[in-house]
Amino acid sequence: MKILVCGHNGQVAQALQGALAGLGEVCLVGRDQFDMARPEQLREPLRRQTPDLIINAAAHTAVDQAENEPELAFAINAEAPGIVAEEAARLGVPLIHYSTDYVFDGSKATPYDEDDAPNPLGIYGRSKLAGEQAIRAAGSEHLILRTSWVYSLHGRNFLLTMQRLLQERAQLKVVDDQIGAPTWAATIAASTRALIERWQSGQAGAWGTYHLTAQGETSWFGFAQAIGEQLKIRGLPCAELLPIPSSEYPTPAKRPLNSRLDCSRLAREWQVSQPHWHDALIDCLK
Ligand SMILES: NC(=O)c1ccc[n+]([C@@H]2O[C@H](COP(=O)([O-])OP(=O)(O)OC[C@H]3O[C@@H](n4cnc5c(N)ncnc54)[C@H](OP(=O)(O)O)[C@@H]3O)[C@@H](O)[C@H]2O)c1
């Protein structure tokens, strides 16, 4: 089996490289071969690759920057996934694509399930939602996996930023009123592998949209506290942490206050579940 992974250097793509080993030929392609900002130019190289499965882990993930470059965000997050899905349909192969908690406005009091109505607050969320819609319209077998608060030891993310700032500063203010599940890229990759294995062994659940995050919930402040605890255990310096509301940390793109995603459908349909966010954080830092 040949698995084509778009998004060579990203957190999830890098985790997939290791996690998918042994499943077949895993071919990671970056923007030099597959520039998602030029969606129409993806068709020819996709046809040449003749994959058995396509995974799209590429995205415009700079949430605040997206507010200033909506056309680029929509090209990469909406048009390109639509074209990839059309080509997947043409090749007769499934597509696995990642989406986000930011398709929701965060006003719900409980975790979001897949049937809740999206209502993105910013360009990034709107472009990712348009990508989901384009994939559904293309007619390929697909899994759209919505995840949240992705971190790893690679790239740019909250874990690495906090590790640095907590050691550099005496005091650090972190937002305490946005709730979600920090999700290790390796968790997403391991679950993706489990989904592929079930599909390969004829035990696939229904194709469609699913939520895939770590279990449990915390705030960014709670996540920062957990990162700080691990620094202290290793005898490293750690700033004093102060909780603040989002209103005290204005950003160009508004974030949902409730980012919690209910992942029970994935467990029910595909028998694939994720570890608790805190256990995954400890594993990541090991
Ligand atoms: N990060 C999060 O907190 C988060 C939360 C929820 C959902 N998600 C979703 O999870 C998926 C994976 O995210 P991630 O955290 O792994 O993202 P990431 O680390 O930011 O990686 C994104 C990848 O997309 C690639 N990319 C960007 N523009 C491209 C272009 N024009 N052509 C080709 N490739 C391009 C980047 O390439 P370069 O390395 O060359 O720039 C990078 O490899 C995405 O669908 C994202 O929307 C992420």
The ligand as a Tripos MOL2 file, in Angstrom:
@<TRIPOS>MOLECULE
LIG
   48    52     1     0     0
SMALL
NO_CHARGES

@<TRIPOS>ATOM
      1 N1         -1.8660   23.0460   15.4510 N.am      1 LIG1
      2 C1         -3.0180   22.9940   16.0920 C.2       1 LIG1
      3 O1         -3.1260   23.4120   17.2550 O.2       1 LIG1
      4 C2         -4.2220   22.3790   15.4420 C.ar      1 LIG1
      5 C3         -5.4420   22.3930   16.1480 C.ar      1 LIG1
      6 C4         -6.5650   21.8110   15.5340 C.ar      1 LIG1
      7 C5         -6.4630   21.2530   14.2770 C.ar      1 LIG1
      8 N2         -5.2660   21.2810   13.6140 N.ar      1 LIG1
      9 C6         -5.2020   20.7120   12.2850 C.3       1 LIG1
     10 O2         -4.3350   19.5980   12.3080 O.3       1 LIG1
     11 C7         -3.6610   19.4740   11.0460 C.3       1 LIG1
     12 C8         -2.1720   19.3750   11.2650 C.3       1 LIG1
     13 O3         -1.7390   20.5340   11.9550 O.3       1 LIG1
     14 P1         -0.2380   20.7040   12.4660 P.3       1 LIG1
     15 O4         -0.3140   21.1970   13.8620 O.co2     1 LIG1
     16 O5          0.5580   19.5030   12.1220 O.co2     1 LIG1
     17 O6          0.1970   21.9460   11.5520 O.3       1 LIG1
     18 P2          1.6430   22.5570   11.3160 P.3       1 LIG1
     19 O7          2.6310   21.9680   12.2490 O.co2     1 LIG1
     20 O8          1.4630   24.0170   11.2550 O.co2     1 LIG1
     21 O9          1.9890   21.9990    9.8730 O.3       1 LIG1
     22 C9          1.2840   22.4320    8.7620 C.3       1 LIG1
     23 C10         1.9680   21.9070    7.5380 C.3       1 LIG1
     24 O10         1.3060   22.4530    6.3990 O.3       1 LIG1
     25 C11         2.3100   22.8130    5.4800 C.3       1 LIG1
     26 N3          1.9020   23.8630    4.5760 N.ar      1 LIG1
     27 C12         1.5350   25.1250    4.8440 C.ar      1 LIG1
     28 N4          1.3260   25.7940    3.7020 N.ar      1 LIG1
     29 C13         1.5700   24.9150    2.6980 C.ar      1 LIG1
     30 C14         1.5340   25.0110    1.2830 C.ar      1 LIG1
     31 N5          1.2270   26.1460    0.6550 N.pl3     1 LIG1
     32 N6          1.8060   23.9030    0.5610 N.ar      1 LIG1
     33 C15         2.1490   22.7460    1.1650 C.ar      1 LIG1
     34 N7          2.2280   22.6090    2.4920 N.ar      1 LIG1
     35 C16         1.9300   23.6870    3.2530 C.ar      1 LIG1
     36 C17         3.4550   23.3180    6.3330 C.3       1 LIG1
     37 O11         4.6170   23.2780    5.5320 O.3       1 LIG1
     38 P3          5.9570   24.0620    5.9510 P.3       1 LIG1
     39 O12         6.5380   23.2820    7.1010 O.co2     1 LIG1
     40 O13         6.7640   23.9940    4.7120 O.co2     1 LIG1
     41 O14         5.5290   25.4380    6.3370 O.co2     1 LIG1
     42 C18         3.4400   22.3040    7.4370 C.3       1 LIG1
     43 O15         4.2020   21.1820    7.0680 O.3       1 LIG1
     44 C19        -4.0970   20.6870   10.2150 C.3       1 LIG1
     45 O16        -5.1480   20.3110    9.3850 O.3       1 LIG1
     46 C20        -4.6170   21.6650   11.2620 C.3       1 LIG1
     47 O17        -5.5870   22.5370   10.7260 O.3       1 LIG1
     48 C21        -4.1430   21.8180   14.1800 C.ar      1 LIG1
@<TRIPOS>BOND
     1     1     2 1
     2     2     3 2
     3     2     4 1
     4     4     5 ar
     5     4    48 ar
     6     5     6 ar
     7     6     7 ar
     8     7     8 ar
     9     8     9 1
    10     8    48 ar
    11     9    10 1
    12     9    46 1
    13    10    11 1
    14    11    12 1
    15    11    44 1
    16    12    13 1
    17    13    14 1
    18    14    15 2
    19    14    16 1
    20    14    17 1
    21    17    18 1
    22    18    19 2
    23    18    20 1
    24    18    21 1
    25    21    22 1
    26    22    23 1
    27    23    24 1
    28    23    42 1
    29    24    25 1
    30    25    26 1
    31    25    36 1
    32    26    27 ar
    33    26    35 ar
    34    27    28 ar
    35    28    29 ar
    36    29    30 ar
    37    29    35 ar
    38    30    31 1
    39    30    32 ar
    40    32    33 ar
    41    33    34 ar
    42    34    35 ar
    43    36    37 1
    44    36    42 1
    45    37    38 1
    46    38    39 2
    47    38    40 1
    48    38    41 1
    49    42    43 1
    50    44    45 1
    51    44    46 1
    52    46    47 1
@<TRIPOS>SUBSTRUCTURE
     1 LIG1         1 GROUP 0 **** ****
